[in-house]
Amino acid sequence: MQPTLIIMAAGMGSRYGGLKQLDRLGPGGDTIMDYSIYDALRAGFGKIVFVIRKDFQTEFEQICASRYGKHFPFEFVTQELDGIPPPYTPPAGRTKPWGTGHALLVTSEKVNTPFGIINADDFYGKDAFHVLAGFLNRNDLPPGSCAMAGYRLENTLSPSGPVSRGICTRNNRGFLVDIVERLGIRKESDGRILCTATHEDGTQEDLELAANALCSMNCWGFLPDIYPKAKRLVAQFLQEHQNDLVSEYHLPTLVNDTIQSENGTCRVLETTARWFGVTYREDRPGVVAQLEALHTSGNYPTPLFP
């Protein structure tokens, strides 16, 4: 049975100024998530499940139907504020979704195979999907197994300015031990990669990071047995944060909670792929240029889905 790919596309794109998930950035009018779908299908994934929001569901469904046709099976699921485990309810005034951990949970009725889950607005590269599919297609995975595509830090930096990355530590068997969020990561003129570390007393200093340090870019693989765990963990989060207006439960936290409770393991899959993405409108020209270069070099056809 082919693994499923879940694409998290419920963000509103407030910093970008519109639905960046549907912005046609490729030379053939393709979106960034079109490239992820194209690469994933060729790596052996089957059905695509989109996590979206009700307020743009009609537009999203119409565009996907006209663009993809019958190239592959796809479905939609909505991530809404009230779609949380009982007895919890969203507080008045909250507008943000509950995070990527909750986005995974809402797909439980659509997915019964091993699956990958990614962001809609990140370009992950072919190799990431190949290593993820290789993991998900294994027949010897024990219950509770999951995986993370680990990107070399030097392959995830942005020319637009400093970035934040979850730097990973793995043990000698290749399993994730922890993820430390590093802020203000940038490449200096002398080639060094530095981040800004803040100490408990409020003072800051620059720390040098290794170019080959592995980081998480929200490209994960899970078995279906993650769903009951996710429901329990989201409920635990809501017990403490139900009345918060902005707190979110994210996938790295879900994975870390699973590892720390010894209810699963996470294999770090090193990938040679280069990441890029759009967070701000100013990122758009650079992404357009990179996609154009990939087509010119013959990596992709134009358009991806004729």
C-alpha positions as CSV (number, residue, x, y, z in Angstrom):
1,M,0.0,0.0,0.0
2,Q,1.4,3.3,-1.0
3,P,2.1,5.9,1.7
4,T,-0.1,9.1,1.8
5,L,1.2,12.6,1.7
6,I,-0.5,15.2,4.0
7,I,0.1,18.8,3.0
8,M,-0.6,21.4,5.7
9,A,-2.2,24.4,3.9
10,A,-4.4,26.0,6.6
11,G,-2.2,29.0,7.2
12,M,-3.7,32.4,6.3
13,G,-0.4,33.9,4.9
14,S,-0.8,37.2,6.9
15,R,2.9,38.0,6.6
16,Y,2.9,37.1,2.9
17,G,-0.2,39.2,2.1
18,G,-2.4,36.4,0.7
19,L,-2.7,32.7,0.2
20,K,0.9,31.8,-0.7
21,Q,-0.2,28.2,-0.9
22,L,-1.9,29.0,-4.2
23,D,0.6,31.6,-5.5
24,R,1.9,30.5,-9.0
25,L,5.6,30.8,-8.6
26,G,6.9,28.3,-11.2
27,P,7.5,29.1,-14.9
28,G,4.5,26.9,-15.8
29,G,2.2,28.5,-13.3
30,D,2.9,25.9,-10.6
31,T,2.7,26.5,-6.8
32,I,5.4,25.3,-4.4
33,M,3.2,22.5,-3.2
34,D,2.8,21.4,-6.8
35,Y,6.5,20.6,-6.7
36,S,6.2,18.6,-3.5
37,I,3.3,16.6,-5.0
38,Y,5.2,16.0,-8.2
39,D,8.3,14.8,-6.3
40,A,6.3,12.7,-3.8
41,L,4.3,10.9,-6.5
42,R,7.6,9.9,-8.2
43,A,9.0,8.7,-4.9
44,G,6.1,6.3,-4.5
45,F,3.5,8.2,-2.5
46,G,-0.2,7.7,-3.5
47,K,-3.1,9.8,-2.2
48,I,-2.6,13.5,-1.2
49,V,-4.6,14.9,1.7
50,F,-4.8,18.7,2.0
51,V,-5.4,20.3,5.4
52,I,-7.1,23.6,4.7
53,R,-9.6,26.1,6.3
54,K,-13.3,26.3,5.6
55,D,-13.1,30.0,4.7
56,F,-11.1,29.2,1.6
57,Q,-12.2,25.6,1.0
58,T,-14.3,26.3,-2.1
59,E,-11.5,28.3,-3.9
60,F,-8.9,25.7,-2.9
61,E,-11.0,22.7,-4.1
62,Q,-11.9,24.4,-7.4
63,I,-8.2,25.2,-8.2
64,C,-7.0,21.8,-7.3
65,A,-9.7,20.1,-9.4
66,S,-8.9,22.2,-12.4
67,R,-5.1,21.8,-12.0
68,Y,-4.8,18.1,-11.0
69,G,-7.8,16.5,-12.7
70,K,-7.3,12.8,-12.4
71,H,-3.5,12.7,-12.2
72,F,-3.8,11.3,-8.7
73,P,-6.3,10.9,-5.8
74,F,-6.7,13.7,-3.4
75,E,-9.0,14.7,-0.5
76,F,-9.5,17.7,1.8
77,V,-9.9,18.0,5.5
78,T,-10.5,21.3,7.4
79,Q,-8.6,22.5,10.4
80,E,-10.9,24.6,12.5
81,L,-10.8,26.1,16.0
82,D,-13.6,23.9,17.3
83,G,-12.2,20.7,15.8
84,I,-10.5,19.7,19.1
85,P,-11.0,16.8,21.5
86,P,-13.9,17.2,23.9
87,P,-14.6,18.6,26.4
88,Y,-12.4,21.5,25.3
89,T,-13.7,24.5,23.4
90,P,-11.9,27.5,21.8
91,P,-11.8,30.7,23.8
92,A,-13.6,33.9,22.6
93,G,-11.2,36.0,20.5
94,R,-9.0,33.2,19.3
95,T,-8.5,33.2,15.5
96,K,-5.3,31.1,14.9
97,P,-5.4,27.4,14.4
98,W,-4.1,25.1,17.1
99,G,-0.8,24.3,15.3
100,T,0.8,21.6,13.2
101,G,0.3,18.9,15.8
102,H,-3.5,19.6,15.7
103,A,-3.3,19.6,11.8
104,L,-2.0,16.1,11.9
105,L,-4.8,15.0,14.2
106,V,-7.6,16.3,12.0
107,T,-6.5,14.0,9.2
108,S,-7.2,10.8,11.2
109,E,-10.4,9.8,9.4
110,K,-8.7,10.2,5.9
111,V,-5.5,8.3,6.5
112,N,-5.0,4.6,7.2
113,T,-1.6,4.1,5.7
114,P,1.9,5.2,6.7
115,F,2.1,8.9,5.8
116,G,4.4,11.9,5.3
117,I,3.4,15.4,6.4
118,I,4.8,18.7,5.1
119,N,4.2,22.4,4.9
120,A,2.5,23.7,1.7
121,D,4.8,26.7,1.3
122,D,8.2,24.9,1.6
123,F,10.2,23.5,-1.3
124,Y,11.7,20.2,0.0
125,G,13.5,18.7,-3.0
126,K,13.3,15.3,-4.6
127,D,15.7,13.5,-2.3
128,A,13.7,14.3,0.8
129,F,10.7,12.4,-0.5
130,H,12.8,9.5,-1.7
131,V,14.3,9.0,1.8
132,L,11.0,9.5,3.5
133,A,9.2,7.0,1.1
134,G,12.0,4.5,1.7
135,F,11.4,4.6,5.4
136,L,7.6,4.5,5.2
137,N,7.7,1.5,2.8
138,R,9.7,-0.7,5.2
139,N,8.0,-3.8,6.5
140,D,10.1,-4.1,9.7
141,L,9.1,-0.9,11.4
142,P,8.1,-1.5,15.1
143,P,5.0,0.2,16.5
144,G,5.6,3.9,17.3
145,S,8.1,4.4,14.6
146,C,8.4,7.8,12.9
147,A,11.0,9.7,10.9
148,M,12.2,13.2,10.2
149,A,14.0,14.4,7.1
150,G,17.2,16.0,8.4
151,Y,18.5,18.9,6.3
152,R,22.1,20.1,6.4
153,L,21.9,23.5,8.0
154,E,23.9,25.1,5.1
155,N,21.2,23.9,2.7
156,T,18.4,25.8,4.5
157,L,19.7,29.3,5.0
158,S,17.9,32.3,3.5
159,P,19.5,35.1,1.5
160,S,16.8,37.4,2.9
161,G,18.2,37.4,6.4
162,P,18.5,35.5,9.7
163,V,16.3,32.4,10.2
164,S,15.3,30.1,13.1
165,R,16.0,26.4,12.8
166,G,15.4,23.3,15.0
167,I,18.9,21.8,15.3
168,C,18.8,18.1,15.9
169,T,20.8,15.7,18.0
170,R,20.8,12.0,17.2
171,N,22.3,9.0,18.9
172,N,24.8,6.6,17.4
173,R,21.9,4.5,16.1
174,G,20.5,7.4,14.1
175,F,17.5,8.1,16.3
176,L,16.5,11.6,17.3
177,V,17.4,12.6,20.9
178,D,16.2,16.2,20.9
179,I,15.7,19.4,18.9
180,V,17.0,22.7,20.1
181,E,15.5,25.9,18.5
182,R,18.3,28.2,17.4
183,L,17.4,31.8,16.5
184,G,19.1,34.4,14.3
185,I,21.0,32.0,12.2
186,R,22.9,33.6,9.4
187,K,26.0,33.0,7.3
188,E,28.9,35.5,7.7
189,S,31.1,36.8,5.0
190,D,33.9,34.5,6.2
191,G,31.7,31.5,5.7
192,R,30.9,30.9,9.4
193,I,27.3,30.1,10.4
194,L,26.3,31.9,13.6
195,C,23.2,32.0,15.7
196,T,22.2,34.3,18.6
197,A,21.9,32.6,22.0
198,T,20.2,34.3,24.9
199,H,21.3,33.3,28.4
200,E,19.1,33.1,31.5
201,D,20.4,36.5,32.7
202,G,19.2,38.1,29.4
203,T,22.7,38.5,27.9
204,Q,23.3,37.4,24.3
205,E,26.2,35.9,22.4
206,D,26.9,34.5,19.0
207,L,27.5,30.7,18.8
208,E,29.0,29.0,15.7
209,L,27.0,26.2,14.2
210,A,28.4,23.4,12.0
211,A,27.4,23.7,8.3
212,N,26.5,20.0,8.3
213,A,24.4,20.2,11.5
214,L,21.0,18.5,10.8
215,C,17.8,20.5,11.2
216,S,14.1,19.9,11.0
217,M,12.1,21.6,8.2
218,N,8.7,20.0,9.2
219,C,9.1,17.0,6.8
220,W,8.0,14.0,8.9
221,G,6.9,10.4,8.4
222,F,4.5,8.5,10.7
223,L,2.6,5.2,11.0
224,P,-1.1,5.4,11.6
225,D,-0.6,4.4,15.2
226,I,0.4,8.0,15.9
227,Y,-3.2,9.2,15.8
228,P,-4.4,7.9,19.3
229,K,-1.2,9.3,20.7
230,A,-1.8,12.7,19.0
231,K,-5.3,12.9,20.3
232,R,-4.1,12.3,23.8
233,L,-1.2,14.8,23.5
234,V,-3.4,17.5,22.0
235,A,-5.9,17.0,24.8
236,Q,-3.1,17.4,27.3
237,F,-2.0,20.6,25.6
238,L,-5.5,22.0,25.7
239,Q,-5.9,21.2,29.4
240,E,-3.1,23.7,30.0
241,H,-3.6,26.1,27.2
242,Q,-7.3,26.0,26.3
243,N,-7.9,29.7,27.1
244,D,-4.7,30.9,25.3
245,L,-5.3,33.1,22.2
246,V,-2.1,32.2,20.4
247,S,-0.4,29.1,21.9
248,E,-0.1,26.2,19.4
249,Y,0.9,22.5,19.6
250,H,3.5,21.8,17.0
251,L,4.8,18.6,15.4
252,P,8.3,18.8,16.9
253,T,6.7,19.0,20.3
254,L,4.5,16.0,19.6
255,V,7.5,14.0,18.5
256,N,9.5,15.0,21.5
257,D,6.7,14.2,23.8
258,T,6.3,10.8,22.2
259,I,10.1,10.1,22.5
260,Q,10.3,11.3,26.1
261,S,7.4,9.1,27.2
262,E,9.1,6.2,25.5
263,N,6.0,5.6,23.3
264,G,8.0,5.8,20.1
265,T,11.2,6.5,18.3
266,C,12.1,9.0,15.5
267,R,14.7,8.1,12.9
268,V,16.6,11.0,11.5
269,L,16.9,10.6,7.7
270,E,19.7,12.7,6.3
271,T,18.8,14.3,3.0
272,T,21.0,16.1,0.4
273,A,18.1,18.2,-0.7
274,R,18.2,22.0,-0.6
275,W,15.2,23.8,1.1
276,F,13.7,27.1,0.2
277,G,10.4,28.8,0.8
278,V,8.3,31.9,1.0
279,T,7.5,33.5,4.3
280,Y,7.4,37.2,3.3
281,R,6.5,38.8,0.0
282,E,10.1,39.8,-0.4
283,D,11.1,36.1,-0.7
284,R,9.0,35.7,-3.9
285,P,11.5,36.9,-6.5
286,G,14.3,34.6,-5.2
287,V,12.0,31.6,-5.2
288,V,10.8,32.3,-8.7
289,A,14.4,32.5,-9.9
290,Q,15.3,29.2,-8.2
291,L,12.4,27.4,-9.7
292,E,13.1,28.8,-13.1
293,A,16.7,27.5,-12.8
294,L,15.4,24.0,-11.9
295,H,13.3,23.9,-15.1
296,T,16.1,25.2,-17.2
297,S,18.4,22.5,-16.0
298,G,15.8,19.8,-16.9
299,N,14.8,18.8,-13.3
300,Y,11.2,19.5,-14.0
301,P,8.8,19.6,-17.0
302,T,6.8,22.8,-17.7
303,P,4.1,22.7,-16.5
304,L,4.2,19.9,-13.9
305,F,0.7,18.7,-14.5
306,P,-0.3,19.5,-18.1
